[in-house]
Amino acid sequence: MGNLRAKPWGYRHGTRNKFSKAYKTKGLPGTSRYLVKFRRGDYVDIVVDPSVQKGMPYSFYHGRTGVVFNVNKSACGVEITKIVGNRQLRKRMHIKIEHLRRSRCNQDFLQRVKENDKKPKGSNKKRVPEGPKDMKIVTAEEDEVEVLAPLPFIE
């Protein structure tokens, strides 16, 4: 007869392993998760915490990186690039901060900016290219001078 049950295509379908916590890590997140400050323009990773159901994004966005465009009391607006067909769409959604963490994707860039700020400011002055060499007088006797001329064409 076959399977007569309806196929589940709910909001959390297919997330049995993706939205489950590991052994001895169950329970609500710690208070340090709520003390992280996000600012506009920050890169954030979307990592769904299954112990908090409110403000949870759809499973497609788990593990994606986006940019914060809005900060609210308990949530952040995140803009993500999603490829649909042959085009890129900018998806905007508000996600609670339990499901966000600061991304390390541009950490080396920020480190390089700090190092460049510490360098002395005078090192980037305009430099003048080196000019032509100084004049020299070459002395030679007449018997040492050899005149070079092309040979005549002989057929």
Backbone as JSON Lines, residues from 0, in Angstrom:
{"i":0,"aa":"M","n":[0.82,-1.19,0.0],"ca":[0.0,0.0,0.0],"c":[0.85,1.25,0.0]}
{"i":1,"aa":"G","n":[2.0,1.18,0.67],"ca":[2.85,2.35,0.72],"c":[2.6,3.19,1.96]}
{"i":2,"aa":"N","n":[3.32,4.28,2.04],"ca":[3.22,5.16,3.19],"c":[2.1,6.16,2.94]}
{"i":3,"aa":"L","n":[1.1,6.16,3.8],"ca":[-0.03,7.06,3.64],"c":[0.07,8.29,4.53]}
{"i":4,"aa":"R","n":[1.13,8.35,5.32],"ca":[1.27,9.52,6.19],"c":[1.73,10.72,5.38]}
{"i":5,"aa":"A","n":[1.39,11.9,5.87],"ca":[1.8,13.13,5.19],"c":[3.29,13.35,5.39]}
{"i":6,"aa":"K","n":[3.96,13.83,4.36],"ca":[5.39,14.1,4.47],"c":[5.59,15.41,5.21]}
{"i":7,"aa":"P","n":[6.4,15.41,6.27],"ca":[6.53,16.64,7.06],"c":[7.42,17.67,6.35]}
{"i":8,"aa":"W","n":[6.88,18.8,6.04],"ca":[7.64,19.92,5.48],"c":[7.44,21.15,6.35]}
{"i":9,"aa":"G","n":[7.53,20.96,7.67],"ca":[7.35,22.07,8.6],"c":[8.56,22.97,8.63]}
{"i":10,"aa":"Y","n":[8.5,23.96,9.51],"ca":[9.55,24.97,9.6],"c":[10.87,24.37,10.05]}
{"i":11,"aa":"R","n":[10.81,23.3,10.88],"ca":[12.03,22.69,11.4],"c":[12.23,21.27,10.88]}
{"i":12,"aa":"H","n":[11.71,20.97,9.7],"ca":[11.86,19.61,9.17],"c":[13.32,19.35,8.8]}
{"i":13,"aa":"G","n":[13.76,18.13,9.03],"ca":[15.11,17.72,8.67],"c":[16.2,18.3,9.56]}
{"i":14,"aa":"T","n":[15.85,18.72,10.78],"ca":[16.85,19.35,11.64],"c":[17.08,18.53,12.92]}
{"i":15,"aa":"R","n":[16.88,17.22,12.82],"ca":[17.01,16.38,14.01],"c":[18.42,16.45,14.6]}
{"i":16,"aa":"N","n":[19.44,16.46,13.75],"ca":[20.82,16.54,14.23],"c":[21.33,17.98,14.25]}
{"i":17,"aa":"K","n":[20.88,18.77,13.3],"ca":[21.39,20.15,13.2],"c":[20.97,20.98,14.41]}
{"i":18,"aa":"F","n":[19.74,20.83,14.86],"ca":[19.24,21.61,15.98],"c":[19.18,20.77,17.25]}
{"i":19,"aa":"S","n":[20.22,19.99,17.53],"ca":[20.28,19.24,18.77],"c":[21.62,19.53,19.44]}
{"i":20,"aa":"K","n":[21.59,19.62,20.75],"ca":[22.81,19.93,21.49],"c":[23.55,18.65,21.84]}
{"i":21,"aa":"A","n":[24.84,18.78,22.02],"ca":[25.68,17.63,22.32],"c":[25.48,17.2,23.77]}
{"i":22,"aa":"Y","n":[26.05,16.06,24.09],"ca":[25.95,15.5,25.43],"c":[26.6,16.43,26.44]}
{"i":23,"aa":"K","n":[25.93,16.67,27.55],"ca":[26.37,17.54,28.65],"c":[26.48,19.01,28.27]}
{"i":24,"aa":"T","n":[25.85,19.41,27.18],"ca":[25.83,20.84,26.82],"c":[24.39,21.35,26.77]}
{"i":25,"aa":"K","n":[23.46,20.58,27.28],"ca":[22.06,20.98,27.2],"c":[21.76,22.09,28.2]}
{"i":26,"aa":"G","n":[20.66,22.77,27.96],"ca":[20.26,23.85,28.86],"c":[20.4,25.2,28.19]}
{"i":27,"aa":"L","n":[19.99,26.23,28.92],"ca":[20.01,27.58,28.38],"c":[21.43,28.12,28.29]}
{"i":28,"aa":"P","n":[21.65,29.11,27.43],"ca":[23.0,29.68,27.3],"c":[23.39,30.48,28.54]}
{"i":29,"aa":"G","n":[24.69,30.67,28.73],"ca":[25.19,31.42,29.88],"c":[24.98,32.91,29.71]}
{"i":30,"aa":"T","n":[25.23,33.64,30.79],"ca":[24.99,35.08,30.76],"c":[25.98,35.82,29.87]}
{"i":31,"aa":"S","n":[27.16,35.23,29.63],"ca":[28.14,35.92,28.78],"c":[27.64,36.04,27.35]}
{"i":32,"aa":"R","n":[26.73,35.17,26.95],"ca":[26.17,35.25,25.6],"c":[25.36,36.53,25.43]}
{"i":33,"aa":"Y","n":[24.74,37.01,26.51],"ca":[23.9,38.2,26.43],"c":[24.69,39.49,26.59]}
{"i":34,"aa":"L","n":[25.94,39.4,27.03],"ca":[26.74,40.6,27.28],"c":[27.55,41.04,26.07]}
{"i":35,"aa":"V","n":[27.51,40.29,24.99],"ca":[28.26,40.65,23.78],"c":[27.54,41.8,23.09]}
{"i":36,"aa":"K","n":[28.3,42.84,22.72],"ca":[27.7,43.99,22.05],"c":[27.95,43.89,20.56]}
{"i":37,"aa":"F","n":[26.89,44.06,19.8],"ca":[26.99,44.08,18.35],"c":[26.73,45.5,17.87]}
{"i":38,"aa":"R","n":[27.48,45.91,16.85],"ca":[27.31,47.24,16.27],"c":[27.01,47.09,14.79]}
{"i":39,"aa":"R","n":[26.46,48.15,14.22],"ca":[26.17,48.12,12.79],"c":[27.47,47.95,12.01]}
{"i":40,"aa":"G","n":[27.43,47.08,11.01],"ca":[28.62,46.83,10.2],"c":[29.45,45.66,10.67]}
{"i":41,"aa":"D","n":[29.15,45.11,11.85],"ca":[29.9,43.95,12.35],"c":[29.53,42.7,11.54]}
{"i":42,"aa":"Y","n":[30.52,41.83,11.36],"ca":[30.25,40.53,10.75],"c":[29.86,39.56,11.86]}
{"i":43,"aa":"V","n":[28.77,38.82,11.65],"ca":[28.3,37.85,12.64],"c":[28.06,36.51,11.95]}
{"i":44,"aa":"D","n":[28.3,35.45,12.71],"ca":[27.97,34.1,12.26],"c":[26.65,33.7,12.89]}
{"i":45,"aa":"I","n":[25.79,33.1,12.1],"ca":[24.5,32.63,12.6],"c":[24.69,31.17,13.02]}
{"i":46,"aa":"V","n":[24.65,30.93,14.32],"ca":[24.77,29.58,14.87],"c":[23.56,29.38,15.76]}
{"i":47,"aa":"V","n":[22.63,28.57,15.3],"ca":[21.36,28.4,16.0],"c":[21.57,27.66,17.31]}
{"i":48,"aa":"D","n":[21.0,28.22,18.39],"ca":[21.0,27.57,19.69],"c":[19.62,26.94,19.88]}
{"i":49,"aa":"P","n":[19.51,25.61,19.8],"ca":[18.19,24.98,19.84],"c":[17.47,25.1,21.18]}
{"i":50,"aa":"S","n":[18.17,25.5,22.25],"ca":[17.49,25.64,23.54],"c":[16.67,26.92,23.61]}
{"i":51,"aa":"V","n":[16.85,27.84,22.66],"ca":[16.07,29.08,22.61],"c":[15.28,29.05,21.32]}
{"i":52,"aa":"Q","n":[13.94,28.92,21.44],"ca":[13.13,28.8,20.23],"c":[12.73,30.15,19.65]}
{"i":53,"aa":"K","n":[12.7,31.19,20.48],"ca":[12.3,32.5,19.97],"c":[13.42,33.11,19.15]}
{"i":54,"aa":"G","n":[13.06,33.78,18.09],"ca":[14.04,34.47,17.27],"c":[14.98,33.55,16.53]}
{"i":55,"aa":"M","n":[14.57,32.31,16.33],"ca":[15.41,31.33,15.66],"c":[15.25,31.46,14.15]}
{"i":56,"aa":"P","n":[16.34,31.55,13.4],"ca":[16.22,31.65,11.95],"c":[15.92,30.29,11.33]}
{"i":57,"aa":"Y","n":[15.57,30.29,10.07],"ca":[15.31,29.06,9.34],"c":[16.62,28.28,9.2]}
{"i":58,"aa":"S","n":[16.52,26.96,9.07],"ca":[17.7,26.1,9.12],"c":[18.7,26.37,8.0]}
{"i":59,"aa":"F","n":[18.27,26.95,6.88],"ca":[19.19,27.27,5.78],"c":[20.27,28.24,6.22]}
{"i":60,"aa":"Y","n":[19.93,29.15,7.13],"ca":[20.85,30.22,7.52],"c":[21.81,29.8,8.64]}
{"i":61,"aa":"H","n":[21.68,28.57,9.15],"ca":[22.59,28.08,10.19],"c":[23.99,27.93,9.61]}
{"i":62,"aa":"G","n":[24.98,28.6,10.22],"ca":[26.35,28.54,9.74],"c":[26.71,29.61,8.73]}
{"i":63,"aa":"R","n":[25.77,30.51,8.41],"ca":[26.05,31.57,7.43],"c":[26.61,32.8,8.14]}
{"i":64,"aa":"T","n":[27.28,33.64,7.37],"ca":[27.86,34.88,7.88],"c":[27.14,36.05,7.25]}
{"i":65,"aa":"G","n":[26.79,37.04,8.08],"ca":[26.11,38.22,7.58],"c":[26.63,39.48,8.24]}
{"i":66,"aa":"V","n":[26.04,40.61,7.86],"ca":[26.44,41.91,8.37],"c":[25.28,42.5,9.17]}
{"i":67,"aa":"V","n":[25.58,43.05,10.35],"ca":[24.55,43.65,11.18],"c":[24.14,44.99,10.57]}
{"i":68,"aa":"F","n":[22.83,45.16,10.33],"ca":[22.34,46.44,9.82],"c":[21.44,47.15,10.81]}
{"i":69,"aa":"N","n":[21.04,46.47,11.9],"ca":[20.16,47.09,12.88],"c":[20.37,46.38,14.22]}
{"i":70,"aa":"V","n":[20.33,47.14,15.31],"ca":[20.49,46.56,16.64],"c":[19.29,46.96,17.48]}
{"i":71,"aa":"N","n":[18.61,45.96,18.03],"ca":[17.46,46.19,18.9],"c":[17.81,45.76,20.31]}
{"i":72,"aa":"K","n":[16.8,45.79,21.19],"ca":[17.01,45.43,22.59],"c":[17.47,43.99,22.74]}
{"i":73,"aa":"S","n":[16.82,43.06,22.07],"ca":[17.16,41.65,22.24],"c":[17.45,40.94,20.94]}
{"i":74,"aa":"A","n":[17.51,41.67,19.84],"ca":[17.77,41.05,18.54],"c":[18.61,41.97,17.68]}
{"i":75,"aa":"C","n":[19.17,41.4,16.63],"ca":[19.96,42.17,15.67],"c":[19.43,41.89,14.28]}
{"i":76,"aa":"G","n":[19.39,42.93,13.47],"ca":[19.05,42.76,12.07],"c":[20.3,42.35,11.31]}
{"i":77,"aa":"V","n":[20.22,41.23,10.6],"ca":[21.37,40.69,9.88],"c":[21.02,40.61,8.4]}
{"i":78,"aa":"E","n":[21.97,41.05,7.57],"ca":[21.79,41.0,6.12],"c":[22.71,39.92,5.56]}
{"i":79,"aa":"I","n":[22.12,38.98,4.82],"ca":[22.83,37.82,4.31],"c":[22.66,37.77,2.8]}
{"i":80,"aa":"T","n":[23.7,37.32,2.11],"ca":[23.62,37.11,0.68],"c":[23.21,35.67,0.42]}
{"i":81,"aa":"K","n":[22.12,35.51,-0.35],"ca":[21.62,34.18,-0.68],"c":[21.6,34.05,-2.2]}
{"i":82,"aa":"I","n":[22.17,32.97,-2.71],"ca":[22.21,32.75,-4.15],"c":[20.96,31.97,-4.53]}
{"i":83,"aa":"V","n":[20.15,32.57,-5.41],"ca":[18.93,31.94,-5.91],"c":[19.03,31.93,-7.42]}
{"i":84,"aa":"G","n":[19.17,30.76,-7.99],"ca":[19.33,30.67,-9.44],"c":[20.65,31.27,-9.86]}
{"i":85,"aa":"N","n":[20.58,32.29,-10.73],"ca":[21.8,32.93,-11.2],"c":[21.95,34.34,-10.66]}
{"i":86,"aa":"R","n":[21.35,34.63,-9.53],"ca":[21.44,35.98,-8.96],"c":[21.66,35.89,-7.45]}
{"i":87,"aa":"Q","n":[22.15,37.0,-6.9],"ca":[22.38,37.09,-5.47],"c":[21.34,38.01,-4.86]}
{"i":88,"aa":"L","n":[20.66,37.52,-3.84],"ca":[19.66,38.31,-3.13],"c":[20.2,38.69,-1.77]}
{"i":89,"aa":"R","n":[19.89,39.9,-1.33],"ca":[20.26,40.35,0.01],"c":[19.05,40.13,0.9]}
{"i":90,"aa":"K","n":[19.14,39.14,1.79],"ca":[18.04,38.82,2.69],"c":[18.29,39.52,4.02]}
{"i":91,"aa":"R","n":[17.26,40.2,4.52],"ca":[17.35,40.89,5.8],"c":[16.4,40.22,6.79]}
{"i":92,"aa":"M","n":[16.93,39.91,7.97],"ca":[16.08,39.29,8.99],"c":[16.58,39.68,10.37]}
{"i":93,"aa":"H","n":[15.68,39.66,11.32],"ca":[16.03,39.96,12.7],"c":[16.16,38.64,13.46]}
{"i":94,"aa":"I","n":[17.3,38.47,14.12],"ca":[17.62,37.23,14.81],"c":[18.01,37.58,16.24]}
{"i":95,"aa":"K","n":[17.52,36.8,17.2],"ca":[17.88,37.06,18.6],"c":[19.37,36.77,18.8]}
{"i":96,"aa":"I","n":[19.95,37.48,19.77],"ca":[21.4,37.43,19.95],"c":[21.88,36.07,20.47]}
{"i":97,"aa":"E","n":[20.98,35.23,20.96],"ca":[21.39,33.88,21.37],"c":[21.87,33.06,20.17]}
{"i":98,"aa":"H","n":[21.41,33.41,18.99],"ca":[21.74,32.65,17.78],"c":[22.85,33.32,16.98]}
{"i":99,"aa":"L","n":[23.5,34.34,17.54],"ca":[24.56,35.06,16.83],"c":[25.86,34.99,17.62]}
{"i":100,"aa":"R","n":[26.97,35.05,16.9],"ca":[28.28,35.22,17.53],"c":[29.15,36.03,16.58]}
{"i":101,"aa":"R","n":[30.06,36.78,17.16],"ca":[30.92,37.64,16.35],"c":[31.81,36.79,15.45]}
{"i":102,"aa":"S","n":[31.88,37.16,14.19],"ca":[32.63,36.37,13.22],"c":[34.11,36.72,13.26]}
{"i":103,"aa":"R","n":[34.95,35.75,12.93],"ca":[36.39,35.96,12.86],"c":[36.85,36.07,11.41]}
{"i":104,"aa":"C","n":[35.92,36.33,10.48],"ca":[36.28,36.33,9.06],"c":[37.17,37.51,8.69]}
{"i":105,"aa":"N","n":[37.06,38.63,9.39],"ca":[37.9,39.78,9.06],"c":[38.84,40.14,10.22]}
{"i":106,"aa":"Q","n":[39.17,39.15,11.04],"ca":[40.02,39.4,12.2],"c":[41.43,39.79,11.77]}
{"i":107,"aa":"D","n":[41.96,39.14,10.73],"ca":[43.31,39.49,10.28],"c":[43.35,40.88,9.68]}
{"i":108,"aa":"F","n":[42.26,41.3,9.03],"ca":[42.19,42.65,8.48],"c":[42.2,43.69,9.61]}
{"i":109,"aa":"L","n":[41.42,43.47,10.66],"ca":[41.38,44.41,11.78],"c":[42.72,44.45,12.5]}
{"i":110,"aa":"Q","n":[43.39,43.3,12.58],"ca":[44.73,43.27,13.2],"c":[45.71,44.09,12.38]}
{"i":111,"aa":"R","n":[45.62,43.98,11.05],"ca":[46.51,44.73,10.17],"c":[46.26,46.22,10.27]}
{"i":112,"aa":"V","n":[44.99,46.62,10.45],"ca":[44.66,48.03,10.61],"c":[45.28,48.57,11.89]}
{"i":113,"aa":"K","n":[45.21,47.8,12.99],"ca":[45.81,48.24,14.26],"c":[47.32,48.38,14.14]}
{"i":114,"aa":"E","n":[47.95,47.43,13.45],"ca":[49.41,47.5,13.28],"c":[49.8,48.7,12.43]}
{"i":115,"aa":"N","n":[49.02,49.01,11.41],"ca":[49.33,50.16,10.56],"c":[49.15,51.46,11.32]}
{"i":116,"aa":"D","n":[48.2,51.5,12.26],"ca":[48.01,52.71,13.06],"c":[49.19,52.95,14.01]}
{"i":117,"aa":"K","n":[49.84,51.87,14.45],"ca":[50.97,52.02,15.36],"c":[52.24,52.48,14.64]}
{"i":118,"aa":"K","n":[52.32,52.25,13.34],"ca":[53.51,52.63,12.59],"c":[53.63,54.14,12.54]}
{"i":119,"aa":"P","n":[54.86,54.67,12.41],"ca":[55.02,56.13,12.35],"c":[54.32,56.71,11.12]}
{"i":120,"aa":"K","n":[53.78,57.9,11.32],"ca":[52.98,58.52,10.26],"c":[53.85,59.1,9.14]}
{"i":121,"aa":"G","n":[55.13,59.43,9.41],"ca":[55.97,60.06,8.4],"c":[56.5,59.1,7.35]}
{"i":122,"aa":"S","n":[56.22,57.82,7.49],"ca":[56.8,56.85,6.57],"c":[56.12,56.85,5.21]}
{"i":123,"aa":"N","n":[54.99,57.51,5.09],"ca":[54.29,57.49,3.81],"c":[54.41,58.82,3.06]}
{"i":124,"aa":"K","n":[55.5,59.57,3.3],"ca":[55.7,60.83,2.6],"c":[56.05,60.57,1.15]}
{"i":125,"aa":"K","n":[55.83,61.59,0.32],"ca":[56.17,61.48,-1.09],"c":[57.69,61.48,-1.24]}
{"i":126,"aa":"R","n":[58.18,60.59,-2.06],"ca":[59.61,60.49,-2.3],"c":[59.92,61.0,-3.71]}
{"i":127,"aa":"V","n":[61.11,61.6,-3.87],"ca":[61.53,62.12,-5.16],"c":[62.38,61.05,-5.84]}
{"i":128,"aa":"P","n":[62.08,60.71,-7.09],"ca":[62.89,59.7,-7.76],"c":[64.32,60.18,-7.95]}
{"i":129,"aa":"E","n":[65.26,59.24,-8.02],"ca":[66.67,59.57,-8.16],"c":[66.91,60.15,-9.55]}
{"i":130,"aa":"G","n":[67.61,61.28,-9.61],"ca":[67.85,61.96,-10.88],"c":[68.98,61.32,-11.67]}
{"i":131,"aa":"P","n":[69.38,61.97,-12.79],"ca":[70.47,61.41,-13.6],"c":[71.8,61.51,-12.86]}
{"i":132,"aa":"K","n":[72.78,60.71,-13.3],"ca":[74.08,60.69,-12.65],"c":[74.84,61.99,-12.93]}
{"i":133,"aa":"D","n":[75.79,62.3,-12.08],"ca":[76.59,63.51,-12.26],"c":[77.47,63.41,-13.51]}
{"i":134,"aa":"M","n":[77.87,64.6,-14.03],"ca":[78.68,64.66,-15.24],"c":[80.1,64.17,-14.95]}
{"i":135,"aa":"K","n":[80.69,63.44,-15.94],"ca":[82.07,62.98,-15.83],"c":[82.8,63.31,-17.13]}
{"i":136,"aa":"I","n":[84.07,63.65,-17.03],"ca":[84.9,63.93,-18.2],"c":[85.82,62.73,-18.39]}
{"i":137,"aa":"V","n":[85.76,62.15,-19.58],"ca":[86.58,60.99,-19.9],"c":[87.79,61.48,-20.71]}
{"i":138,"aa":"T","n":[88.97,61.2,-20.24],"ca":[90.2,61.6,-20.95],"c":[90.8,60.38,-21.64]}
{"i":139,"aa":"A","n":[91.19,60.56,-22.91],"ca":[91.8,59.46,-23.66],"c":[92.78,60.03,-24.67]}
{"i":140,"aa":"E","n":[93.84,59.31,-24.93],"ca":[94.81,59.74,-25.94],"c":[94.32,59.33,-27.32]}
{"i":141,"aa":"E","n":[94.85,60.02,-28.37],"ca":[94.34,59.81,-29.71],"c":[94.66,58.42,-30.25]}
{"i":142,"aa":"D","n":[95.8,57.86,-29.88],"ca":[96.14,56.54,-30.42],"c":[95.31,55.42,-29.79]}
{"i":143,"aa":"E","n":[94.68,55.68,-28.66],"ca":[93.83,54.67,-28.03],"c":[92.4,54.7,-28.56]}
{"i":144,"aa":"V","n":[91.99,55.8,-29.21],"ca":[90.62,55.94,-29.69],"c":[90.46,55.1,-30.95]}
{"i":145,"aa":"E","n":[89.43,54.28,-30.98],"ca":[89.17,53.43,-32.14],"c":[87.81,53.82,-32.71]}
{"i":146,"aa":"V","n":[87.78,54.18,-33.99],"ca":[86.55,54.61,-34.64],"c":[85.88,53.39,-35.24]}
{"i":147,"aa":"L","n":[84.63,53.19,-34.91],"ca":[83.87,52.06,-35.43],"c":[82.98,52.54,-36.56]}
{"i":148,"aa":"A","n":[83.02,51.86,-37.69],"ca":[82.2,52.21,-38.85],"c":[81.67,50.91,-39.46]}
{"i":149,"aa":"P","n":[80.5,50.96,-40.08],"ca":[79.97,49.73,-40.69],"c":[80.78,49.31,-41.91]}
{"i":150,"aa":"L","n":[80.85,48.01,-42.13],"ca":[81.56,47.49,-43.29],"c":[80.73,47.73,-44.55]}
{"i":151,"aa":"P","n":[81.37,47.99,-45.69],"ca":[80.61,48.18,-46.93],"c":[79.98,46.86,-47.39]}
{"i":152,"aa":"F","n":[78.81,46.96,-48.02],"ca":[78.08,45.78,-48.5],"c":[78.73,45.26,-49.76]}
{"i":153,"aa":"I","n":[79.08,43.99,-49.8],"ca":[79.71,43.37,-50.97],"c":[78.81,42.23,-51.4]}
{"i":154,"aa":"E","n":[78.5,42.25,-52.69],"ca":[77.61,41.23,-53.19],"c":[78.31,40.1,-53.85]}
